[in-house]
Amino acid sequence: MSVSPEGNVETFQIVTRKGEMLSKFLLAGTTWGVIISVKFLTRLVEKMDVGVHEMTMEDEEDDFMLSRNYFLAKEIGSSSRKKSSQKHVVDINHVDEQVLRKEVFDIPVKHENEIQHLIKSYRNLYPKWLFELSDCTYCRCGFGLLMYGFGSKKALLEDFASTSLTDFGVVVINGYLPSNNLKQALITLAEVLSDQLKHERKSSTRSKSNTEHTFSSLSIEDLLSFLNVQLPQDNNCFVCVIIHNIDGPSLRDPDSQQYLAQLASCSRVRMVASIDHVNAPLLWDKKMVHTQFKWSWHHVPTFAPYKAEGNFFPLILANYGNAQTTKTALVVLQSLTPNAQSVFKILAEHQLANEKEGMPNSTLYTKCRARFLVSNQVTLNSHLTEFKDHELVKARRHSDGQDCFYIPLPSEALSKLLQELA
């Protein structure tokens, strides 16, 4: 190698075998020039500086091992990163859902005495809450009570209802359930108010069964009109609805919130509710908050565990089998009307008798009409749509072109579901 007076490399004259190999690497492109070991180049330059132009076999082997180790290290590193990236949560051996829930339930509650003392301290606020809830002589307020803060407020609201709302008819709605039937809740409220009015008048003009039948046949708008009936000012007939988690999964949709807002604005209804989601206020607009719900906000952190509310949320590391699927289906079916349950039973009985075939739409309609469960195809379609929304029923095309419906449950789980539903 010769160097110009300015110190720049002018030419390369590699006389050793290793030098010839190096020149080929450098001429092959920048990629090989990058991957050549730095130590290899350093050793070669040092040998050239001292005038060594011929390398021994031992030196060649050492340099070869340096290069080989470099490539092996790169290969091992890339393969280890690829292997670790293929690990997923689904590869974990999940625990049985019932076992995991039992372990979660058995976790001891920390600071239990302090939590009980905190909840009892809120009892001093009960008279204030009752004053805001009721219509007083001087202030026709009738606010709705909205409880927020960390911790379950279920025990607190139930204690308030059992001690301070004894003069009201109380109906409880559990918003943390996977599904809720608001119309059934309105029917129950109308029945409670009707019983209070009968007791107030001390006369009964019709039987309880007829009353239930009348209310069941009314629409949601008619039920709200009945609950908004105008009575004399000295009449104290009210019903109070307590909603645990008004921001729950089954009540978050706009239609449910609109009906609840209309319910809260009814003259014969008072509402007490709790929220736990940080974005719960986004469910309501200005009119709903100030005109219909008329919330009186109360910060009541209890720090109590969400045992009841969290029982219906899936556990990440749980292995969900048929038992959990049956339980979920049962909760949904119990929230539906008796006619809808009967339609589901017909479909389930057909599936148990014909496991490999679904039930054609025409056959299902004929059987349901024969049992007076539906009067037309539109009513049956509404039931089927509700089943599909809750993933209780699925449809597939039969070989003859008809739509056939089936329940995505194994025979054992389906039999157990029918027994519990009976």
VENCOR-V626978 format. One line per field, one symbol per residue. ss: DSSP state (@ for helix, = for strand, . for the rest). psi: psi as a letter, one per 40 degrees, with the letter a starting at -180 (. if undefined). burial: 1 if it has 9 or more other C-alpha atoms within 8 Angstrom, else 0. Layout:
ss = ???
psi = ???
burial = ???
This chain:
ss = .==.....===.....@@@@@@@@@@@..@@@@@@..@@@@@@@@@@@@.......@@@@@@@@@@@@@@@@@@@@@@@@@@@@@...@@@...==@@@@@@@@@......@@@@@@@@@@@@@@@@@@@@@@..........=====.....@@@@@@@@@@@....======.......@@@@@@@@@@@@@@@@@@@@......@@@@@@@@@@..@@@@@@@@...........======.........@@@@@@@@@@@....======.....@@@@..@@@@@@@@.=====.........@@@@.....==..@@@@@@@@@@@@@...@@@@@@@@@@@@@@@@.....==@@@@@@@@@@......@@@@@@@@@@@@@....====.....====....@@@@@@@@@@@.
psi = hihideeihdihgheiddddddddddeeidddddehhddddddddddddeehehiiddddddddddddddddddddddddddddeehideeihiihdddddddddehihifddddddddddedeeddddddddihiddhgcfiihhhiihiheddddddddddefdeihhhhhgeeidiigdddddddddddddddddddefiheiidddddddddeiidddddddefhhiidehfhiihhhhhgeeideeeidddddddddddeidehihhiiiehdedeeeiaddddddcdfhhhhhghdeiigdddedehihdfihhadddddddddddddeiiddddddddddddddddgdeiihiddddddddddefdieidddddddddddddefdiiiihideeihiiihfiiddddddddddd.
burial = 00100000000001011011001011000001100110011000001100000010000100100110010000000000000000000000001110010000000000000010011001000100111111100000111111111111100010011001100111101111111100001111111110011100000000000011001000000011101110000000111111111111111100011000111111011111111100010011000111111111000111000000100100000101010111101111111100011110111101110000011110011011100011000011001100110001110000000111111000001111110000
